């Protein structure tokens, strides 16, 4: 056990760590299950990305919705301590339907504009969230253009692909629809960010939340193949999915996570981005 981490946990939690088990930490830092001498079990995350941002989002979701998220025991930019949730990232149809019901209720939480009380993160990438009246303006300027510019600056996105993304942004008013009202979304719903047990979702982890069109959440679930027909059928029954989403709009929304992955990883993602743009006619 890292002595420095053990000392910090003891100081902040008032109990001595007795066992530490490393967990899958995803993209940000390292994550460990920590058993304390007072009988509690927590999860400790350490890393260079400001972890107090994640804490803010988890607390916001806990206060503003009934989405199951871990409790925040302690947070600063370098250390985040959460309640331990037992579960696994495997989703039978019952769990898919339960996830759909949770997200339907989350998407019913609304605000007066698109954005969030503060800028957030998706992985290590900053998400600017200025309050914006138009969804197409918000998604175009503060998602697509923002991360495309980051990818160009890093040398991961070619000028020609950047130009094609810009053409999509210019046409978003005709490609997307404005929702009746902004919806609170989790923002990063995919396999490793959910824990299930006995057909129920026990926790949604690692949010990248903001107020958005709920279709952007559904499009990310679709792109990551997190859930299958049981999820989308239940969501449609409970909240509805407008026509044209599966045929076209999901591919517009897919551009954002593709640009994030181009920026972070390169690899196959520039090709997939180009293919998606071509599918949209750009």
N, C-alpha and C positions, 0 to 999 in steps of 0.2 A: 504494500500500500504506500502511495506517495505520502511521505511524512508531512509535507507542506499542506497538501489537500486535507489530510486527516486533522491537522491542527486547525485549519480554517473551518472545517465542518464542526468540530467540537466547539469552537468559539462562537459560531453563529447559531448553532442548534442546541447548545447546552447539553450535549450527549456525545460520548466517545464512539467513533466508528470501530466496529469489531470485525467486519468483513466487507470487502469490496469486490464486486463482480463486474467486469467490463461488459457493456451492452453495445449494440449497433448504434453508433452516433450519427450516421448519415453524413451530411456534408460539413457540418459545423462542429469542430472540436471533438472531445471525447465524452462519452456518457457511461456512467457506472451506477449499478445498484449498490446501495450502501445500507448495511444492517447496523443499527445503533445499539448501544448497550442498554437503552431504556425500552427496547422492544420495537421501536419504530423502524420502518424500512422506507428509504427515500431514494430518489434518483438525483445524482449530481452531474451537472454538465459543466465542462470548462472549455474555453476556447477564446480565440482572438476576436470573433465577431461579437458585437455588443449584445450580450445575453439579456440585459435589462429590457431590450426591445421585445424579445419573446415573452418575457414576464408581463410586460404591459399588455400585450395582445391576449395572453391567457387570462389575465385578470379581467380584461374588458369583456371577453366572451363569457366568463363566469358571471359577471354582473349584468350584462345586457341580454343574455339568452340562457336557455336551458341545455345548451350543447355540453355533453360530458367532456370536461377537460381536467387535467391534473391540477391540484391545488399548488400554489406557489408558496413555498416555505421561506425562501430567501432569494434575493436577486441583486446582483450588481453587474457591471459590464463583463466581468471575467468569470463569474460563478453564478449558476442557477440551480436551485434545489427545489425539486418537485416531489409531490406525493407519488409513491410507487403504485402503479396500476397493473394488476395481473391480467395478462391476455396475450393473444398472438395475432399476427397479421395474416389471417386466413379467414375467408368470408364465404360461408355457405349461403344459399339463397335467403335464409331467414335473416342473416346479418346484413345482407345487401338491402333488404327491405327496411330493416331497422335504421340503417344509415340514411336511406332515402327519407324516412320520416323525420329524423333528426335535422337533416338539411332543409327540408320543407319548412320546419318551424324556424330554423335559423334565418332563412331567406324571408320570412315574414317580419323580421326585425328591420325597421326602416329608419331612414334619416331624411333630412331636407335636401341633401345634395350628395353627389358622389365624392368619395374621398375617405378621410379618417382623421381623428383628432391629432395624429402625428404621422410622420413618415415611418414606414415599416421596412421589413426585409423579406425577400424570398431567397432562402439560403443565405449567401453572403451579399446578395445584390440589393441595393437600396431601392425601395419603392416610394417615389414621391406621391403624396396624397393630399394635394391642396383641394379644398372644397370647390367643386365644379358643378354647375347646373346641368351641363350637357354630358350624357354618357359617351357619345361618340368623341367629343372633345377630350374627355378624361382618358378614355382608352387609347385614343390616337396619340395624344401628346405625352401623357404621363406613364404610359406603358410601352407602346410600340416604338415611338420616336426615341424615348428616353433610353431604352435598353439597346436599340439599334446604334445609337450614338456611342454608348459604352463599348459595344462590340467593335465598332470601327476604330475607336481610340486604342483598343488593345490589339488591333490588327487581325481580329478574328472574323470580321465581316467585310466582304469585298465592296467596292464602291458600286458595282452593278447591282448587287443584292440590296444594298442600302437604298438605292434609287427605286427599286421595285417595291420595297417596303413603304417608302415614302408615297408612292403612287396609291397604294392601298389606303394609307392614312388619309390622303386627299379625297378618297371616295367612300369613306366610312359611313357618311350619311345615307348612302344608297345601299350599303352592304349590311348594315346592322339596324336594329330597331331600338327605340328608346323605351325602357320599361315604364310601367305606370309610376313606380317609385323606386328609389335606390334600395337595395337589399344588402344586409350584412352577410358577407361570405367568409368562410374559413380561409380559402385562397390557396391551399396546398393539400387537397384531399387526394392522397394516393397511398398505395399499399402500406408502406412502412410508417406512415403517419397516423395509422389507426390500429387500435387494439380491440379484439373481439373475444368473447367467451360465451358459450352456450347460445349461440345465435343472436347475441346482442352486442352492439358496439359499446365497449367499456370506456374508451377515451379517444378523442381526436387530439393529435399532437402537432407540434411545430407549425402553428398557423402563420399565414401571411395575409391577415385579414384587412378588409376595407369594405366600404359600401360601393356596390357595383350592380351590374346587370347579373341576375343569378345564372344566366346562360353561360357566363364565363367559367363558373364553377363546374357546371355540367360538362362543358367542353374539355376541361382539364381531366375530369374523371374518365371521359371517353378516350382522350389521347393516351393516358397512362394505363388503360385497360384495367383499372382498379376494380370496377364492378361490371357486371354483365346485364342481361335483360331484366333480371328480377329488380335491380335498382331502378332502372329507367321506367319500367312499367309502374312500379309503386309511386315514383315521383310524379309521373304523368297523371296517375289516378288521383293523387293527393293535391297537386298544385298546378298541374298542366304544363305542357311544353308546346310552345307555339310552332306552327308549321314553318318549314324552311330551316329549322335549326339543324337537323341531321343532314339535310341535303347540302347546305352551304355555310351557314353561320358558324358551325363548329370549327370549320377550317380557318375562318378568319380569326377566331379566338385562339386557335392552335398556334398562330404566329408568335404570340407572346412567350409561351414556354419554350418554343423552338429558339427564339432569339436569346432568351436567358441561357439556354444550353449551348448555343453557338458561342456566346460570350465566355462561358465558364469552361467548356470542354472541347470545342471544335469537333474533331472526330467526324462522325457521319451526319452531324446536325446541319451543316451548311447545305448538304445535298437534300436532306429532308425538307429544309426550309425552302429551297429552290423548287422542289416538287410541289409543295403546298401552294406556293405562289402561282406556279403554272396551272395548278388545278383550279385556282380562283380566276385565272385569265390574266395574270400579271407577270 
